[in-house]
């Protein structure tokens, strides 16, 4: 064989090997491109989910703030109401402890036929005081 034929064979074989290498690189490039596209799609999905979560978080924060405002208003109302009820309770205690009220309670109970012992327990007075009040009313 002639040297030109051998040289031609070696060059052709080299070209074939280069063609195979280029083909392999091309296939790897296509696979890499497919992987890159998949990663980009996943990244876009992740970004959409993050955006949705951020909106949801913002909505939660705003509703929480509104609820806090409502709760603070309700707390103020409740404290005002408690103060009013304490005033009324003090007035009721003063009225229930007044001698005139106790006398009326004792006399009403005596008219209903309640014994002096029961009247003493309900009013907090002694039995002697109950008998004295009843005795003064009979006179």
PyMOL commands that place a pseudoatom at each C-alpha (Angstrom):
pseudoatom trace, name=CA, resn=UNK, resi=1, chain=A, elem=C, hetatm=0, pos=[0.000, 0.000, 0.000]
pseudoatom trace, name=CA, resn=UNK, resi=2, chain=A, elem=C, hetatm=0, pos=[1.122, 3.310, -0.716]
pseudoatom trace, name=CA, resn=UNK, resi=3, chain=A, elem=C, hetatm=0, pos=[1.847, 5.890, 1.862]
pseudoatom trace, name=CA, resn=UNK, resi=4, chain=A, elem=C, hetatm=0, pos=[-0.788, 8.267, 0.488]
pseudoatom trace, name=CA, resn=UNK, resi=5, chain=A, elem=C, hetatm=0, pos=[-3.433, 5.592, 0.942]
pseudoatom trace, name=CA, resn=UNK, resi=6, chain=A, elem=C, hetatm=0, pos=[-2.356, 4.995, 4.522]
pseudoatom trace, name=CA, resn=UNK, resi=7, chain=A, elem=C, hetatm=0, pos=[-2.327, 8.707, 5.168]
pseudoatom trace, name=CA, resn=UNK, resi=8, chain=A, elem=C, hetatm=0, pos=[-5.789, 9.035, 3.663]
pseudoatom trace, name=CA, resn=UNK, resi=9, chain=A, elem=C, hetatm=0, pos=[-7.002, 6.158, 5.851]
pseudoatom trace, name=CA, resn=UNK, resi=10, chain=A, elem=C, hetatm=0, pos=[-5.554, 7.748, 9.007]
pseudoatom trace, name=CA, resn=UNK, resi=11, chain=A, elem=C, hetatm=0, pos=[-7.035, 11.160, 8.160]
pseudoatom trace, name=CA, resn=UNK, resi=12, chain=A, elem=C, hetatm=0, pos=[-10.442, 9.584, 7.423]
pseudoatom trace, name=CA, resn=UNK, resi=13, chain=A, elem=C, hetatm=0, pos=[-10.291, 7.621, 10.660]
pseudoatom trace, name=CA, resn=UNK, resi=14, chain=A, elem=C, hetatm=0, pos=[-9.392, 10.802, 12.533]
pseudoatom trace, name=CA, resn=UNK, resi=15, chain=A, elem=C, hetatm=0, pos=[-12.272, 12.663, 10.896]
pseudoatom trace, name=CA, resn=UNK, resi=16, chain=A, elem=C, hetatm=0, pos=[-14.638, 9.858, 11.861]
pseudoatom trace, name=CA, resn=UNK, resi=17, chain=A, elem=C, hetatm=0, pos=[-13.412, 9.997, 15.450]
pseudoatom trace, name=CA, resn=UNK, resi=18, chain=A, elem=C, hetatm=0, pos=[-13.819, 13.775, 15.495]
pseudoatom trace, name=CA, resn=UNK, resi=19, chain=A, elem=C, hetatm=0, pos=[-17.310, 13.373, 14.044]
pseudoatom trace, name=CA, resn=UNK, resi=20, chain=A, elem=C, hetatm=0, pos=[-18.185, 10.868, 16.805]
pseudoatom trace, name=CA, resn=UNK, resi=21, chain=A, elem=C, hetatm=0, pos=[-16.763, 13.233, 19.454]
pseudoatom trace, name=CA, resn=UNK, resi=22, chain=A, elem=C, hetatm=0, pos=[-18.780, 16.148, 18.022]
pseudoatom trace, name=CA, resn=UNK, resi=23, chain=A, elem=C, hetatm=0, pos=[-21.901, 13.963, 17.985]
pseudoatom trace, name=CA, resn=UNK, resi=24, chain=A, elem=C, hetatm=0, pos=[-21.318, 12.940, 21.621]
pseudoatom trace, name=CA, resn=UNK, resi=25, chain=A, elem=C, hetatm=0, pos=[-20.812, 16.573, 22.610]
pseudoatom trace, name=CA, resn=UNK, resi=26, chain=A, elem=C, hetatm=0, pos=[-23.951, 17.546, 20.680]
pseudoatom trace, name=CA, resn=UNK, resi=27, chain=A, elem=C, hetatm=0, pos=[-26.001, 14.874, 22.503]
pseudoatom trace, name=CA, resn=UNK, resi=28, chain=A, elem=C, hetatm=0, pos=[-24.595, 15.969, 25.855]
pseudoatom trace, name=CA, resn=UNK, resi=29, chain=A, elem=C, hetatm=0, pos=[-25.394, 19.554, 24.982]
pseudoatom trace, name=CA, resn=UNK, resi=30, chain=A, elem=C, hetatm=0, pos=[-29.021, 18.621, 24.172]
pseudoatom trace, name=CA, resn=UNK, resi=31, chain=A, elem=C, hetatm=0, pos=[-29.301, 16.679, 27.439]
pseudoatom trace, name=CA, resn=UNK, resi=32, chain=A, elem=C, hetatm=0, pos=[-27.815, 19.605, 29.361]
pseudoatom trace, name=CA, resn=UNK, resi=33, chain=A, elem=C, hetatm=0, pos=[-30.253, 21.954, 27.648]
pseudoatom trace, name=CA, resn=UNK, resi=34, chain=A, elem=C, hetatm=0, pos=[-33.185, 19.723, 28.641]
pseudoatom trace, name=CA, resn=UNK, resi=35, chain=A, elem=C, hetatm=0, pos=[-31.944, 19.634, 32.232]
pseudoatom trace, name=CA, resn=UNK, resi=36, chain=A, elem=C, hetatm=0, pos=[-31.482, 23.407, 32.190]
pseudoatom trace, name=CA, resn=UNK, resi=37, chain=A, elem=C, hetatm=0, pos=[-35.056, 23.890, 30.880]
pseudoatom trace, name=CA, resn=UNK, resi=38, chain=A, elem=C, hetatm=0, pos=[-36.392, 21.604, 33.611]
pseudoatom trace, name=CA, resn=UNK, resi=39, chain=A, elem=C, hetatm=0, pos=[-34.472, 23.554, 36.246]
pseudoatom trace, name=CA, resn=UNK, resi=40, chain=A, elem=C, hetatm=0, pos=[-35.809, 26.843, 34.878]
pseudoatom trace, name=CA, resn=UNK, resi=41, chain=A, elem=C, hetatm=0, pos=[-39.381, 25.512, 35.006]
pseudoatom trace, name=CA, resn=UNK, resi=42, chain=A, elem=C, hetatm=0, pos=[-38.867, 24.348, 38.584]
pseudoatom trace, name=CA, resn=UNK, resi=43, chain=A, elem=C, hetatm=0, pos=[-37.384, 27.710, 39.490]
pseudoatom trace, name=CA, resn=UNK, resi=44, chain=A, elem=C, hetatm=0, pos=[-40.378, 29.491, 37.960]
pseudoatom trace, name=CA, resn=UNK, resi=45, chain=A, elem=C, hetatm=0, pos=[-42.734, 27.221, 39.913]
pseudoatom trace, name=CA, resn=UNK, resi=46, chain=A, elem=C, hetatm=0, pos=[-40.797, 27.898, 43.093]
pseudoatom trace, name=CA, resn=UNK, resi=47, chain=A, elem=C, hetatm=0, pos=[-40.945, 31.647, 42.473]
pseudoatom trace, name=CA, resn=UNK, resi=48, chain=A, elem=C, hetatm=0, pos=[-44.733, 31.467, 41.936]
pseudoatom trace, name=CA, resn=UNK, resi=49, chain=A, elem=C, hetatm=0, pos=[-45.112, 29.526, 45.171]
pseudoatom trace, name=CA, resn=UNK, resi=50, chain=A, elem=C, hetatm=0, pos=[-42.911, 32.018, 47.029]
pseudoatom trace, name=CA, resn=UNK, resi=51, chain=A, elem=C, hetatm=0, pos=[-44.963, 34.891, 45.638]
pseudoatom trace, name=CA, resn=UNK, resi=52, chain=A, elem=C, hetatm=0, pos=[-48.190, 33.174, 46.708]
pseudoatom trace, name=CA, resn=UNK, resi=53, chain=A, elem=C, hetatm=0, pos=[-46.759, 32.537, 50.189]
pseudoatom trace, name=CA, resn=UNK, resi=54, chain=A, elem=C, hetatm=0, pos=[-45.689, 36.170, 50.480]
pseudoatom trace, name=CA, resn=UNK, resi=55, chain=A, elem=C, hetatm=0, pos=[-49.200, 37.332, 49.553]
pseudoatom trace, name=CA, resn=UNK, resi=56, chain=A, elem=C, hetatm=0, pos=[-50.716, 34.897, 52.027]
pseudoatom trace, name=CA, resn=UNK, resi=57, chain=A, elem=C, hetatm=0, pos=[-48.357, 36.072, 54.749]
pseudoatom trace, name=CA, resn=UNK, resi=58, chain=A, elem=C, hetatm=0, pos=[-49.213, 39.702, 54.018]
pseudoatom trace, name=CA, resn=UNK, resi=59, chain=A, elem=C, hetatm=0, pos=[-52.909, 38.882, 54.224]
pseudoatom trace, name=CA, resn=UNK, resi=60, chain=A, elem=C, hetatm=0, pos=[-52.387, 37.112, 57.546]
pseudoatom trace, name=CA, resn=UNK, resi=61, chain=A, elem=C, hetatm=0, pos=[-50.458, 40.071, 58.929]
pseudoatom trace, name=CA, resn=UNK, resi=62, chain=A, elem=C, hetatm=0, pos=[-53.138, 42.542, 57.864]
pseudoatom trace, name=CA, resn=UNK, resi=63, chain=A, elem=C, hetatm=0, pos=[-55.970, 40.455, 59.343]
pseudoatom trace, name=CA, resn=UNK, resi=64, chain=A, elem=C, hetatm=0, pos=[-53.931, 39.994, 62.516]
pseudoatom trace, name=CA, resn=UNK, resi=65, chain=A, elem=C, hetatm=0, pos=[-53.496, 43.766, 62.803]
pseudoatom trace, name=CA, resn=UNK, resi=66, chain=A, elem=C, hetatm=0, pos=[-57.231, 44.293, 62.290]
pseudoatom trace, name=CA, resn=UNK, resi=67, chain=A, elem=C, hetatm=0, pos=[-58.028, 41.719, 64.946]
pseudoatom trace, name=CA, resn=UNK, resi=68, chain=A, elem=C, hetatm=0, pos=[-55.568, 43.329, 67.334]
pseudoatom trace, name=CA, resn=UNK, resi=69, chain=A, elem=C, hetatm=0, pos=[-57.286, 46.684, 66.815]
pseudoatom trace, name=CA, resn=UNK, resi=70, chain=A, elem=C, hetatm=0, pos=[-60.712, 45.143, 67.425]
pseudoatom trace, name=CA, resn=UNK, resi=71, chain=A, elem=C, hetatm=0, pos=[-59.429, 43.348, 70.520]
pseudoatom trace, name=CA, resn=UNK, resi=72, chain=A, elem=C, hetatm=0, pos=[-57.947, 46.552, 71.937]
pseudoatom trace, name=CA, resn=UNK, resi=73, chain=A, elem=C, hetatm=0, pos=[-61.264, 48.364, 71.381]
pseudoatom trace, name=CA, resn=UNK, resi=74, chain=A, elem=C, hetatm=0, pos=[-63.141, 45.512, 73.045]
pseudoatom trace, name=CA, resn=UNK, resi=75, chain=A, elem=C, hetatm=0, pos=[-60.676, 45.550, 75.940]
pseudoatom trace, name=CA, resn=UNK, resi=76, chain=A, elem=C, hetatm=0, pos=[-61.271, 49.259, 76.473]
pseudoatom trace, name=CA, resn=UNK, resi=77, chain=A, elem=C, hetatm=0, pos=[-65.037, 48.704, 76.421]
pseudoatom trace, name=CA, resn=UNK, resi=78, chain=A, elem=C, hetatm=0, pos=[-64.706, 45.817, 78.832]
pseudoatom trace, name=CA, resn=UNK, resi=79, chain=A, elem=C, hetatm=0, pos=[-62.641, 47.870, 81.253]
pseudoatom trace, name=CA, resn=UNK, resi=80, chain=A, elem=C, hetatm=0, pos=[-65.172, 50.722, 81.080]
pseudoatom trace, name=CA, resn=UNK, resi=81, chain=A, elem=C, hetatm=0, pos=[-67.964, 48.243, 81.690]
pseudoatom trace, name=CA, resn=UNK, resi=82, chain=A, elem=C, hetatm=0, pos=[-66.099, 46.717, 84.647]
pseudoatom trace, name=CA, resn=UNK, resi=83, chain=A, elem=C, hetatm=0, pos=[-65.605, 50.159, 86.178]
pseudoatom trace, name=CA, resn=UNK, resi=84, chain=A, elem=C, hetatm=0, pos=[-69.323, 50.932, 85.751]
pseudoatom trace, name=CA, resn=UNK, resi=85, chain=A, elem=C, hetatm=0, pos=[-70.290, 47.621, 87.319]
pseudoatom trace, name=CA, resn=UNK, resi=86, chain=A, elem=C, hetatm=0, pos=[-67.953, 48.233, 90.266]
pseudoatom trace, name=CA, resn=UNK, resi=87, chain=A, elem=C, hetatm=0, pos=[-69.621, 51.603, 90.865]
pseudoatom trace, name=CA, resn=UNK, resi=88, chain=A, elem=C, hetatm=0, pos=[-73.039, 49.960, 90.770]
pseudoatom trace, name=CA, resn=UNK, resi=89, chain=A, elem=C, hetatm=0, pos=[-71.884, 47.221, 93.116]
pseudoatom trace, name=CA, resn=UNK, resi=90, chain=A, elem=C, hetatm=0, pos=[-70.576, 49.760, 95.621]
pseudoatom trace, name=CA, resn=UNK, resi=91, chain=A, elem=C, hetatm=0, pos=[-73.870, 51.645, 95.445]
pseudoatom trace, name=CA, resn=UNK, resi=92, chain=A, elem=C, hetatm=0, pos=[-75.808, 48.420, 95.974]
pseudoatom trace, name=CA, resn=UNK, resi=93, chain=A, elem=C, hetatm=0, pos=[-73.655, 47.557, 98.991]
pseudoatom trace, name=CA, resn=UNK, resi=94, chain=A, elem=C, hetatm=0, pos=[-74.229, 51.001, 100.453]
pseudoatom trace, name=CA, resn=UNK, resi=95, chain=A, elem=C, hetatm=0, pos=[-77.975, 50.701, 99.941]
pseudoatom trace, name=CA, resn=UNK, resi=96, chain=A, elem=C, hetatm=0, pos=[-78.106, 47.160, 101.319]
pseudoatom trace, name=CA, resn=UNK, resi=97, chain=A, elem=C, hetatm=0, pos=[-76.130, 48.184, 104.411]
pseudoatom trace, name=CA, resn=UNK, resi=98, chain=A, elem=C, hetatm=0, pos=[-78.185, 51.290, 105.113]
pseudoatom trace, name=CA, resn=UNK, resi=99, chain=A, elem=C, hetatm=0, pos=[-80.243, 51.072, 108.332]
pseudoatom trace, name=CA, resn=UNK, resi=100, chain=A, elem=C, hetatm=0, pos=[-83.459, 52.065, 106.583]
pseudoatom trace, name=CA, resn=UNK, resi=101, chain=A, elem=C, hetatm=0, pos=[-83.123, 49.294, 103.986]
pseudoatom trace, name=CA, resn=UNK, resi=102, chain=A, elem=C, hetatm=0, pos=[-82.279, 46.690, 106.645]
pseudoatom trace, name=CA, resn=UNK, resi=103, chain=A, elem=C, hetatm=0, pos=[-85.287, 47.811, 108.692]
pseudoatom trace, name=CA, resn=UNK, resi=104, chain=A, elem=C, hetatm=0, pos=[-87.579, 47.449, 105.664]
pseudoatom trace, name=CA, resn=UNK, resi=105, chain=A, elem=C, hetatm=0, pos=[-86.179, 43.999, 104.888]
pseudoatom trace, name=CA, resn=UNK, resi=106, chain=A, elem=C, hetatm=0, pos=[-86.690, 42.866, 108.490]
pseudoatom trace, name=CA, resn=UNK, resi=107, chain=A, elem=C, hetatm=0, pos=[-90.238, 44.219, 108.634]
pseudoatom trace, name=CA, resn=UNK, resi=108, chain=A, elem=C, hetatm=0, pos=[-91.152, 42.692, 105.262]
pseudoatom trace, name=CA, resn=UNK, resi=109, chain=A, elem=C, hetatm=0, pos=[-89.776, 39.335, 106.394]
pseudoatom trace, name=CA, resn=UNK, resi=110, chain=A, elem=C, hetatm=0, pos=[-91.671, 39.604, 109.705]
pseudoatom trace, name=CA, resn=UNK, resi=111, chain=A, elem=C, hetatm=0, pos=[-94.916, 40.300, 107.808]
pseudoatom trace, name=CA, resn=UNK, resi=112, chain=A, elem=C, hetatm=0, pos=[-94.265, 37.190, 105.697]
pseudoatom trace, name=CA, resn=UNK, resi=113, chain=A, elem=C, hetatm=0, pos=[-93.946, 35.165, 108.904]
pseudoatom trace, name=CA, resn=UNK, resi=114, chain=A, elem=C, hetatm=0, pos=[-90.220, 34.425, 108.764]
pseudoatom trace, name=CA, resn=UNK, resi=115, chain=A, elem=C, hetatm=0, pos=[-88.624, 33.655, 112.143]
pseudoatom trace, name=CA, resn=UNK, resi=116, chain=A, elem=C, hetatm=0, pos=[-86.153, 36.080, 113.707]
pseudoatom trace, name=CA, resn=UNK, resi=117, chain=A, elem=C, hetatm=0, pos=[-83.312, 33.567, 113.303]
pseudoatom trace, name=CA, resn=UNK, resi=118, chain=A, elem=C, hetatm=0, pos=[-83.818, 33.388, 109.498]
pseudoatom trace, name=CA, resn=UNK, resi=119, chain=A, elem=C, hetatm=0, pos=[-84.036, 37.181, 109.238]
pseudoatom trace, name=CA, resn=UNK, resi=120, chain=A, elem=C, hetatm=0, pos=[-80.842, 37.532, 111.279]
pseudoatom trace, name=CA, resn=UNK, resi=121, chain=A, elem=C, hetatm=0, pos=[-78.976, 35.179, 108.925]
pseudoatom trace, name=CA, resn=UNK, resi=122, chain=A, elem=C, hetatm=0, pos=[-80.213, 36.895, 105.758]
pseudoatom trace, name=CA, resn=UNK, resi=123, chain=A, elem=C, hetatm=0, pos=[-79.479, 40.451, 106.933]
pseudoatom trace, name=CA, resn=UNK, resi=124, chain=A, elem=C, hetatm=0, pos=[-76.335, 39.839, 108.951]
pseudoatom trace, name=CA, resn=UNK, resi=125, chain=A, elem=C, hetatm=0, pos=[-77.898, 41.366, 112.054]
pseudoatom trace, name=CA, resn=UNK, resi=126, chain=A, elem=C, hetatm=0, pos=[-78.192, 39.676, 115.449]
pseudoatom trace, name=CA, resn=UNK, resi=127, chain=A, elem=C, hetatm=0, pos=[-81.450, 38.118, 116.664]
pseudoatom trace, name=CA, resn=UNK, resi=128, chain=A, elem=C, hetatm=0, pos=[-81.699, 40.820, 119.368]
pseudoatom trace, name=CA, resn=UNK, resi=129, chain=A, elem=C, hetatm=0, pos=[-81.458, 43.560, 116.743]
pseudoatom trace, name=CA, resn=UNK, resi=130, chain=A, elem=C, hetatm=0, pos=[-84.178, 41.854, 114.691]
pseudoatom trace, name=CA, resn=UNK, resi=131, chain=A, elem=C, hetatm=0, pos=[-86.452, 41.647, 117.747]
pseudoatom trace, name=CA, resn=UNK, resi=132, chain=A, elem=C, hetatm=0, pos=[-85.751, 45.295, 118.577]
pseudoatom trace, name=CA, resn=UNK, resi=133, chain=A, elem=C, hetatm=0, pos=[-86.696, 46.421, 115.042]
pseudoatom trace, name=CA, resn=UNK, resi=134, chain=A, elem=C, hetatm=0, pos=[-89.866, 44.321, 115.077]
pseudoatom trace, name=CA, resn=UNK, resi=135, chain=A, elem=C, hetatm=0, pos=[-90.711, 45.573, 118.566]
pseudoatom trace, name=CA, resn=UNK, resi=136, chain=A, elem=C, hetatm=0, pos=[-90.322, 49.223, 117.538]
pseudoatom trace, name=CA, resn=UNK, resi=137, chain=A, elem=C, hetatm=0, pos=[-92.534, 48.704, 114.522]
pseudoatom trace, name=CA, resn=UNK, resi=138, chain=A, elem=C, hetatm=0, pos=[-95.314, 47.150, 116.606]
pseudoatom trace, name=CA, resn=UNK, resi=139, chain=A, elem=C, hetatm=0, pos=[-95.463, 50.171, 118.908]
for i in range(1, 139): cmd.bond("trace and resi %d" % i, "trace and resi %d" % (i + 1))
show_as sticks, trace
zoom trace
